[in-house]
Amino acid sequence: MTTATTTNKALAFTALNKFATARVQLIEGMQKAGYTTLETARPIVIEWACERMGYGLESKTPAFKVHPESGKVSMVSSHAKYESIKTVVRDVMLMLAGTTRREVSPKTEADPVAVAMKALAKLTPAQLRKVLAAF
C-alpha cells in the first residue's frame, strides 16, 4: 500500500468515526432535549433547518410556518429554497431514524394486460381485425 493510499484511508476512517460519533450525539442530544420520537423531532428539525439556511421566522421570507389552529410546523413549498431545506430535513431525520437509506417506494408498474386491453379498446373494428389476424 502506498503512503498516499494509507494516508487517504486513515483520513477517511477519521471522518467516518467523527460521523458515527456525531450521529450518536445528535440522537442523545435530541432525547435529552425532550424530542424522543421522530414525530416530535420533525417540527424542530424543520425550524432548525430553515434558521440554519437563513429563512427562519425572523427573515423577510420564512421557509416554514406554524399553523395557528394546530400548532403544526410545515415547510413553505413555494419558497425558493424549499428543495434544499427539504433535503437537509430529510437527511437529519434519516440520521435520527438510524438509517441513511431511503425507504423503498412501492412499485407503480402498470399491469401489461390492462395496458394492452386499454389500447385494444381504442382501435377501430378494422384495426382490431388486423391485430387479431396476426395471432
VOVOLO-111603 format. One line per 4 residues: number of its first residue (from 1); their letters; for each residue x, y, z of N, C-alpha, C. Coordinates in steps of 0.001 Angstrom, whole numbers. Example, Ala and Ser with C-alpha at 12.3 -4.5 7.8 and 13.67 -1.06 7.14 Angstrom:
<lumlos>
1> as> 13190,-5690,7800,12300,-4500,7800,13200,-3300,7800  12850,-2250,7080,13670,-1060,7140,12900,30,7870 $
</lumlos>
This chain:
<lumlos>
1> mtta> 841,-1171,0,0,0,0,889,1238,0  547,2191,-840,1356,3407,-916,1054,4323,260  1946,5270,479,1766,6216,1588,517,7067,1371  287,7481,108,-889,8309,-190,-2172,7532,99 $
5> tttn> -2191,6268,-283,-3374,5451,-55,-3588,5217,1442  -2520,4955,2162,-2612,4755,3608,-3101,6019,4291  -2569,7166,3865,-2988,8448,4425,-4457,8705,4115  -4855,8465,2870,-6256,8667,2480,-7181,7766,3290 $
9> kala> -6776,6512,3477,-7592,5571,4225,-7704,6029,5686  -6612,6474,6258,-6625,6943,7648,-7527,8168,7794  -7446,9093,6832,-8298,10286,6861,-9767,9912,6717  -10046,8965,5842,-11427,8514,5646,-11959,7869,6922 $
13> ftal> -11146,7034,7563,-11572,6393,8800,-11826,7427,9894  -10980,8451,9969,-11163,9515,10958,-12489,10231,10715  -12757,10551,9456,-14006,11230,9103,-15208,10348,9436  -15130,9061,9123,-16233,8148,9402,-16453,7981,10907 $
17> nkfa> -15380,7933,11670,-15512,7827,13125,-16173,9073,13708  -15805,10260,13192,-16432,11508,13646,-17916,11502,13300  -18239,11033,12105,-19643,10971,11677,-20441,10054,12597  -19907,8867,12874,-20613,7907,13722,-20833,8480,15115 $
21> tarv> -19832,9137,15648,-19948,9742,16976,-20955,10884,16954  -20904,11692,15903,-21812,12834,15786,-23262,12361,15711  -23509,11283,15008,-24856,10755,14875,-25394,10323,16238  -24571,9623,16988,-24981,9188,18323,-25226,10410,19210 $
25> qlie> -24349,11402,19121,-24510,12615,19924,-25787,13358,19528  -26108,13373,18241,-27338,14012,17776,-28558,13329,18394  -28600,12018,18312,-29739,11266,18850,-29854,11477,20353  -28730,11358,21064,-28758,11543,22522,-29154,12969,22889 $
29> gmqk> -28632,13947,22155,-28959,15345,22424,-30435,15645,22214  -31015,15103,21167,-32439,15312,20904,-33286,14663,21997  -32873,13490,22449,-33616,12823,23517,-33536,13630,24813  -32344,14154,25134,-32183,14972,26340,-33023,16244,26256 $
33> agyt> -33198,16767,25044,-33990,17984,24855,-35490,17696,24887  -35854,16421,24986,-37269,16068,25084,-37891,15605,23784  -37104,15503,22736,-37622,15045,21443,-37291,13564,21311  -38163,12730,21860,-37862,11304,21968,-38403,10462,20818 $
37> tlet> -39221,11055,19966,-39737,10323,18807,-39475,11133,17544  -39529,10459,16413,-39341,11155,15134,-40455,12174,14910  -41657,11832,15351,-42800,12727,15156,-42627,14026,15929  -42097,13928,17152,-41908,15149,17940,-40675,15922,17498 $
41> arpi> -39710,15227,16892,-38475,15886,16463,-38644,16640,15141  -39516,16167,14271,-39636,16758,12924,-39887,18268,12930  -40825,18784,13721,-41053,20236,13688,-39815,21062,14076  -39078,20617,15077,-37900,21377,15490,-36786,21237,14460 $
45> view> -36719,20108,13799,-35721,19922,12736,-36046,20851,11566  -37319,20975,11222,-37729,21894,10146,-37350,23322,10518  -37688,23720,11737,-37379,25082,12173,-35870,25327,12180  -35097,24359,12668,-33638,24492,12703,-33068,24606,11286 $
49> acer> -33523,23748,10376,-33008,23768,9000,-33284,25120,8334  -34475,25652,8553,-34826,26956,7977,-33960,28057,8584  -33793,28039,9912,-32948,29031,10583,-31512,28931,10085  -31021,27717,9979,-29629,27484,9545,-29377,28048,8159 $
53> mgyg> -30369,27971,7298,-30209,28475,5936,-30606,29947,5817  -30966,30558,6946,-31270,31987,6951,-32707,32340,6627  -33618,31373,6752,-35014,31622,6406,-35943,31248,7561  -35574,31665,8761,-36407,31433,9937,-37567,32408,9972 $
57> lesk> -38315,32398,11042,-39490,33269,11159,-39123,34747,11157  -37904,35079,11597,-37489,36487,11629,-37017,37005,10271  -36818,36110,9311,-36348,36555,7994,-37503,37187,7213  -37149,37884,6136,-38175,38518,5297,-39041,37471,4599 $
61> tpaf> -38426,36331,4296,-39162,35258,3616,-38970,33945,4376  -39718,33743,5452,-39569,32498,6214,-39909,31280,5354  -39161,30203,5575,-39359,28991,4788,-40249,27976,5493  -40757,28340,6672,-41702,27456,7346,-42777,28296,8011 $
65> kvhp> -43862,27630,8342,-44942,28337,9021,-45488,27453,10134  -46043,28110,11128,-46692,27409,12236,-48186,27657,12078  -48946,26599,11897,-50390,26726,11706,-51035,27121,13038  -51782,28233,13045,-52322,28752,14304,-53287,27810,15022 $
69> esgk> -54103,27088,14279,-55088,26220,14916,-54432,25001,15565  -53551,24331,14820,-52991,23062,15300,-51610,23201,15924  -50918,24292,15599,-49547,24453,16069,-48554,23632,15258  -49040,23005,14197,-48199,22160,13353,-47223,23020,12557 $
73> vsmv> -45990,22549,12452,-44950,23249,11696,-44822,22581,10333  -44798,23396,9278,-44610,22842,7934,-43745,23779,7110  -43101,23203,6112,-42273,23997,5207,-43159,24669,4170  -42722,25804,3677,-43453,26530,2642,-42975,25985,1295 $
77> ssha> -43836,25233,630,-43429,24549,-603,-43144,25502,-1758  -43631,26724,-1685,-43381,27684,-2760,-42109,28507,-2519  -41436,28265,-1406,-40221,29017,-1079,-39097,28644,-2047  -38261,29617,-2385,-37167,29395,-3342,-36182,28326,-2872 $
81> kyes> -35999,28189,-1586,-35039,27217,-1038,-35723,25952,-505  -36955,25725,-894,-37728,24597,-381,-37004,23266,-572  -36522,22994,-1770,-35876,21710,-2053,-34617,21524,-1217  -33823,22580,-1068,-32599,22492,-269,-32928,22222,1193 $
85> iktv> -33882,22938,1708,-34276,22764,3110,-34885,21385,3319  -35690,20945,2367,-36310,19622,2457,-35237,18536,2509  -34164,18698,1742,-33065,17739,1743,-32369,17709,3096  -32126,18883,3676,-31494,18948,4998,-32378,18260,6035 $
89> vrdv> -33663,18563,6015,-34603,17948,6960,-34611,16435,6780  -34677,15976,5542,-34693,14533,5278,-33424,13870,5796  -32269,14482,5535,-31003,13903,5978,-30933,13795,7498  -31347,14841,8196,-31327,14815,9661,-32312,13773,10183 $
93> mlml> -33492,13726,9599,-34494,12762,10052,-34021,11325,9814  -33324,11088,8719,-32771,9756,8467,-31706,9405,9498  -30898,10393,9880,-29892,10155,10928,-30575,9837,12247  -31623,10564,12569,-32350,10302,13813,-33038,8944,13780 $
97> agtt> -33467,8548,12602,-34133,7253,12458,-33135,6107,12503  -31856,6443,12384,-30831,5402,12429,-30577,4747,11097  -30900,5433,10039,-30684,4872,8708,-30213,5961,7771  -29496,5574,6751,-29108,6516,5706,-29676,6069,4367 $
101> rrev> -30580,5101,4424,-31206,4612,3198,-32580,5232,3037  -32953,5436,1812,-34299,5906,1540,-35253,4735,1681  -36454,5040,2105,-37459,3994,2182,-37792,3528,770  -38037,2245,648,-38385,1679,-642,-39793,2121,-981 $
105> spkt> -39926,2746,-2134,-41254,3175,-2547,-41936,2028,-3281  -43234,1929,-3130,-43941,845,-3815,-43845,1027,-5326  -43677,-75,-6004,-43569,-2,-7458,-44928,341,-8052  -44879,1175,-9050,-46122,1592,-9692,-46147,1116,-11144 $
109> eadp> -45712,-125,-11335,-45727,-677,-12681,-47164,-990,-13077  -47477,-665,-14319,-48819,-937,-14827,-48929,-2408,-15213  -50113,-2945,-15038,-50388,-4321,-15431,-50354,-4383,-16957  -49450,-5197,-17541,-49330,-5230,-19008,-50613,-5669,-19711 $
113> vava> -51386,-6548,-19095,-52642,-6997,-19709,-53640,-5838,-19733  -53709,-5095,-18645,-54626,-3958,-18584,-54235,-2902,-19611  -52928,-2690,-19775,-52451,-1704,-20759,-52826,-2160,-22169  -52646,-3449,-22461,-52982,-3984,-23785,-54484,-3893,-24052 $
117> mkal> -55293,-4231,-23061,-56748,-4164,-23222,-57209,-2727,-23469  -56593,-1796,-22774,-56951,-387,-22949,-56592,77,-24363  -55428,-359,-24850,-55005,6,-26203,-55919,-633,-27247  -56307,-1891,-27027,-57196,-2572,-27967,-58568,-1908,-28011 $
121> aklt> -59028,-1392,-26895,-60341,-752,-26846,-60382,521,-27677  -59246,1112,-27939,-59196,2350,-28714,-59138,2105,-30223  -58946,842,-30626,-58817,527,-32053,-60182,502,-32746  -60135,818,-34033,-61344,705,-34848,-61574,-784,-35140 $
125> paql> -62770,-1163,-35594,-63009,-2586,-35909,-62034,-3130,-36960  -61677,-2318,-37924,-60746,-2778,-38967,-59359,-3016,-38370  -58927,-2095,-37511,-57617,-2258,-36876,-57616,-3470,-35946  -58706,-3692,-35256,-58819,-4816,-34347,-58742,-6151,-35110 $
129> rkvl> -59396,-6205,-36300,-59325,-7428,-37114,-57884,-7706,-37536  -57123,-6654,-37885,-55723,-6838,-38265,-54905,-7386,-37108  -55121,-6850,-35933,-54382,-7316,-34764,-54699,-8766,-34465  -56000,-9111,-34496,-56395,-10479,-34191,-55925,-11459,-35278 $
133> aaf> -55841,-10996,-36505,-55357,-11862,-37598,-53880,-12178,-37436  -53140,-11314,-36746,-51712,-11524,-36551,-51442,-12679,-35583  -52441,-13062,-34816,-52279,-14175,-33863,-52856,-15397,-34467 $
</lumlos>
